[in-house]
Amino acid sequence: MKLVIDTNVLIAAFIARGTCHELLEHCALRHTILISDFILNEFETKLVSKFGFSAEESAAATALVRTRAVLHSPEPLAERVCRDRDDDNVLALAVATSANCIVTGDKDLLDLAEYRGLPIVAPERFWQFDSYMR
């Protein structure tokens, strides 16, 4: 299965053991994680600015994600979909790569529930989705 893991899920996976950490480990082993420069840059920046990582720690975490994900450079969406324009970058990546789902903790994206038939699921709901897709 191909999936987009949003920045907030990646951050949660790196700052605490729990659902997001387990999800990232599982997906790195069993699925194709799709990533964009936008998500990687946001991930690296927020680890430093919001979570106190050093620049070196943040760069190392970003490098690790790069080794476990497939990098794409999607075109922006033709129309604005989300209130937060940054969320449109996640949708654009998922559409451009024909992802099977987006995993996010972002309320605005979760409120959509799906976009162009693409499911948008919370990390805690991913396990149910994963079982269904097998």
Protein Blocks (a to p, Z undefined) as FASTA:
>chain_A
ZZdddfklmmmmmmpgcjklmmmmmmmmmmccdddfklmmmmmmmmmmmnopafklmmmm
mmmmmmmpccddddddfbdfbfblmlmmmmmmmmmnopabdcdfbfklmmnopaghiacd
dfklmmmmmmmmZZ
